[in-house]
């Protein structure tokens, strides 16, 4: 069968080409699936570079750290609200906290790529990230950002065991708008525990009552725990820490 050739006048073809290109450009710009994920794009924050420099000095001062926490303000608050728990549980290891208040996943990723794990070979690394992305990003984007952090840590500390924390609940009760997305993110990132170097730990049920309500005596702002919350966290981590510290050097799992 002969192919039928359709001749289009040159001017009409040009119009169609211009329209088609314009439509494709607009469509691609508006398609969420092709847009860059901000949660996985390493980024700095102003004016926190001074804090990053202080963290680098702390890392260099503790090359023998056996336990490292990576995260945002909840992790940073080990140095304030959780300091007595830290002193009791971790001062003899030694351990260091790489938490920075306000950090989103992309900020943590940038810090890790700029020296905050350099020279370290800890037995256990605890990661909790993503709560500061909740109001901007989709659950899938946040999970991708957390996965990028985990992959960065695995690449830089190949002999370390990782405990990936589920994002802590926030908001006074289950009707809080953040709760469903947090649950969704945690469900996605729990699958990262398929890697034998990664274990997923969600302590949500220990931080809320039987109805899912948060106690203001424990979380005054329904987000950041006081000292008793750090006791709960440390107790939950203890089996993983003991396992990591008892493992022969250079082994996984």
C-alpha positions in Angstrom: 0.0 0.0 0.0 1.4 3.4 -0.9 1.9 5.9 2.0 -0.3 8.9 1.8 1.6 12.1 1.8 -0.1 15.1 3.3 1.2 18.4 2.1 0.9 21.3 4.6 1.5 24.8 3.3 4.8 26.2 4.7 3.1 29.0 6.6 0.7 26.7 8.2 3.5 24.3 9.2 5.4 27.1 10.8 2.3 28.2 12.8 1.8 24.6 13.9 5.5 24.2 14.9 5.5 27.4 16.9 2.2 26.5 18.6 3.4 22.9 19.3 6.7 24.1 20.8 5.0 26.7 22.9 2.6 24.1 24.2 5.3 21.6 25.0 7.3 24.2 26.8 4.4 25.3 28.9 3.3 21.7 29.6 6.7 20.6 30.7 7.1 23.6 33.0 3.8 22.9 34.6 4.2 19.1 35.0 5.0 18.4 38.7 6.7 15.0 37.8 9.4 16.8 35.8 10.0 19.6 38.2 13.1 19.6 40.3 12.5 18.2 43.8 13.7 20.9 46.3 13.9 18.3 49.0 16.7 16.5 47.2 18.6 19.5 45.9 21.5 20.4 48.4 21.0 23.9 49.6 22.5 26.3 52.2 20.5 28.5 54.5 21.3 32.0 55.6 22.7 32.8 58.0 23.6 29.4 59.3 27.0 28.9 57.7 28.6 30.0 61.0 26.8 27.2 62.7 28.0 24.8 60.0 31.6 25.9 60.7 31.2 25.3 64.4 29.8 21.9 63.7 32.9 21.1 61.5 35.1 22.1 64.4 33.1 19.8 66.7 33.5 16.9 64.2 37.2 17.4 63.9 37.4 17.4 67.7 35.7 14.0 68.0 37.1 11.8 65.2 36.5 8.7 67.5 32.7 9.4 67.9 30.8 6.1 68.1 27.4 7.6 67.9 26.3 10.4 65.5 22.8 12.1 65.4 21.9 13.9 62.1 18.8 16.1 61.9 17.1 19.4 62.6 16.0 21.2 65.8 14.8 18.1 67.5 18.3 16.6 67.1 20.0 19.9 68.0 18.0 20.0 71.2 19.9 17.1 72.6 22.3 20.0 73.5 19.6 21.8 75.5 16.3 20.1 76.4 17.9 16.7 76.2 21.4 17.6 77.6 21.0 15.7 80.9 19.8 12.6 79.1 22.7 13.0 76.7 25.2 13.3 79.5 23.8 10.2 81.3 23.6 8.0 78.2 26.2 9.1 75.7 29.0 11.2 77.3 31.2 8.1 77.7 31.1 7.0 74.0 31.7 9.7 72.8 28.8 11.0 70.7 28.1 14.1 68.6 25.0 15.8 67.4 24.8 17.2 63.8 21.4 18.8 64.3 20.6 22.3 63.1 17.3 24.1 63.9 15.1 24.8 60.9 16.9 22.5 58.5 15.0 20.8 55.7 16.3 17.7 54.0 18.1 19.6 51.4 20.0 21.6 54.0 21.1 18.5 55.8 22.2 17.0 52.5 24.3 20.1 51.8 26.0 19.9 55.2 26.9 16.2 54.8 28.4 17.0 51.4 30.5 19.8 52.9 32.4 18.0 55.6 30.2 17.1 58.5 31.0 13.4 58.3 34.6 13.8 57.2 37.0 11.6 59.2 34.2 9.9 61.1 33.6 6.2 61.3 30.8 5.8 63.9 29.3 2.5 64.9 25.8 4.0 64.7 24.3 7.0 62.9 20.8 8.1 63.8 18.9 10.1 61.2 15.7 12.1 61.7 14.7 14.6 59.0 11.8 15.9 57.1 9.5 17.6 59.6 10.5 21.1 58.3 9.5 20.0 54.7 6.0 19.0 55.7 4.3 22.3 54.8 6.1 22.8 51.5 6.6 19.4 49.9 4.6 16.3 49.0 5.1 13.1 51.0 6.9 11.6 48.0 9.3 14.5 47.7 10.1 14.4 51.4 10.7 10.7 51.3 13.1 11.2 48.4 14.9 13.9 50.4 15.3 11.5 53.3 16.5 8.7 51.0 19.1 11.1 49.6 20.4 11.7 53.1 20.5 8.0 53.8 22.4 7.3 50.6 24.9 10.1 51.3 25.6 8.7 54.8 26.0 5.2 53.4 28.5 6.5 50.9 30.5 8.4 53.4 30.4 6.0 56.3 30.2 2.6 54.6 30.8 0.6 57.8 28.3 2.4 60.0 24.9 1.1 61.0 22.0 3.5 60.5 18.8 3.9 62.5 16.4 5.9 60.4 13.8 7.5 62.7 10.2 8.0 61.6 9.3 11.7 61.7 7.9 12.5 65.2 4.1 13.3 65.3 3.2 16.9 65.5 0.0 18.8 66.2 -2.2 18.3 69.3 -4.2 15.4 68.0 -4.7 13.1 65.0 -6.8 15.8 63.2 -3.8 18.0 63.0 -3.2 18.7 59.3 0.5 17.5 59.4 -0.3 14.1 60.8 -1.5 12.3 57.6 1.5 13.4 55.6 3.9 12.4 58.3 2.3 8.9 58.4 2.6 8.7 54.6 6.3 9.8 54.7 7.1 7.3 57.4 5.4 4.5 55.5 7.5 5.2 52.4 10.9 5.6 54.2 10.3 2.4 56.2 11.1 0.6 53.0 14.7 1.9 53.1 15.2 -0.8 55.8 15.5 -3.3 53.0 19.2 -2.3 53.1 20.8 -4.4 55.8 22.7 -1.4 57.1 19.5 0.6 57.7 16.9 0.0 60.4 13.7 1.9 60.6 12.4 3.1 64.0 9.1 4.8 64.5 8.4 5.7 68.2 5.1 7.5 67.5 3.1 5.3 69.7 5.4 6.1 72.6 5.0 9.9 72.1 1.1 10.1 72.0 -1.6 8.6 74.2 -4.0 5.8 73.2 -6.1 8.3 71.2 -3.2 9.8 69.4 -3.1 13.0 71.4 0.1 14.7 72.3 0.8 15.7 76.0 1.7 19.4 76.3 3.8 18.4 79.4 5.9 16.4 77.0 5.6 18.6 73.8 4.8 22.2 74.9 4.5 23.3 71.2 3.3 20.0 69.9 6.5 19.5 68.1 9.7 19.7 70.2 10.0 17.3 73.1 11.2 18.1 76.6 13.6 16.0 78.5 11.2 13.1 79.1 10.8 12.8 75.3 14.5 12.4 75.0 14.4 9.6 77.6 11.8 7.8 75.5 14.0 8.3 72.4 17.1 7.1 74.1 15.4 4.0 75.5 14.1 3.1 72.1 17.6 3.5 70.6 19.4 1.5 73.2 19.0 -2.0 71.7 20.3 -0.6 68.3 23.2 1.1 70.0 24.2 -2.0 72.0 24.0 -4.1 68.8 26.2 -1.6 66.8 28.8 -1.3 69.5 29.1 -5.0 70.0 29.5 -5.8 66.3 33.0 -6.7 65.2 34.7 -3.7 63.5 34.0 -3.5 59.7 30.9 -5.7 59.8 27.3 -4.8 58.9 23.9 -5.7 60.2 
